[in-house]
Amino acid sequence: MSEIAKKEIHFSFEKPPNLEELLNKLIAVHATSFLPKNGMLKAGARNILRPVNEQLDNEPASFRPTIHFSLGEMVRENSVANWENEKYAILTPIKNLTKQLINISPRDTFILGNLKLGKGMTVLAPEGADVSDLPDEIDIKYYKKEIGLRKAVENYITQAGGWHINANTDSDGIGSGTFLGKTEMNDTWFFNALLHEFPQLSFGNHIQSQKGEAFRFGVIEKALNQTIKFYTSHFPTNTFDFILCKQLISSGSIPRRLRRSFPYASLKLV
């Protein structure tokens, strides 16, 4: 553990952090197996039960017009997946995501739509990786393969002066133990300044919101994925009906009722 991280263990907040601290000290981390092609991080979800070397385009239909991040550390393993073997990470202060940000939480912060990487964002890549497709304005940091991506993320957050967050359970539910120093920060209290400045933000995880409506994306995704799984168990995946259904889901259309809740719903999602 870095010296900065060790010191952070001993401090606590008597009042919620201010907006400037939240925007600059909270580092969003997205771990992935694939480099963002041409600097565009695509919204979507691979089937986490399949091998990680399968390309996103070959995955079954999946409604996920969102990109998900953890805050202050690489995402922890949970009951259905782990990210320890991922090669790359995209890191950025929260301030660079506010135009697309729809949900904030330590375990499951997410934005709506594809993310164009740019100035102020960093890609961590193993030494020897071919990053020639990435635009010049993106900061690229290389790490030694033997230390692993998680340690590389921790080192970067230290160097960037960000907060080290410790999620000490495998649950991402509201109120699950997540600490910044001695402060339990998986609560709206901690994010009060951010939620006040951006009232459209939800707080919670993908399928449960303590505040806001962003959980509806997770509920829709689960319902559609279950439907597709049932459908594809009866029909081959190359039938016209299945292809049409996949195109419909992958289009990222937002229900009209939700467009009133999210000012970013007009973004092109895929």
C-alpha angles and dihedrals in degrees: 000000000000122000090246091052090049091053092048090059089071103049129084137185120247089186133018116280116260125252095261091053093049094048095048107028098046107085114197114215126198116183117201144165093224134061112237104259111239088352094297116129105205125221113234143084133255119215100268091205092064128078113283093235092071114106121243092237090062095054125107118265110292129178104216114132089169139086118216132215139178119220126238096354142033114283114275126237115265136186095284107030148011132202101203094115096050115123104206140042132192113210131185140152112259089248089076093057103048096102090062102023114124104158133034127194136126094250103032118024111161143181132206118247136358117325120227105210115225147141114346093027124105134205118205112208134172117256110274096026117142106240097162092121093063119097117253094244092065115095110233122198122187124211133193111259093226093065093052132221097280093059090043089055091050091050092049093050089052092051092046092051092241129148119269108224122197118208100188100184134053092239122100094190125129109280096015112146111282120152140194102192104313093334121106098220104175090104139090088246091071094048095042096120092050094047090049094049093046106034092178090068121109125210120214136051136300096286103023129051124190086189128018137005106279091108087076090076090059093046091050091047093052093047094049094044091052089050092051092047090053092045096048092049087067103036134042114256094239096064117119092241093054093047090050091049092049092051090050093052095041092052089080094224112178118218111252091239091059094048088075090056099047121051090195096058092106092066118116102251106192 
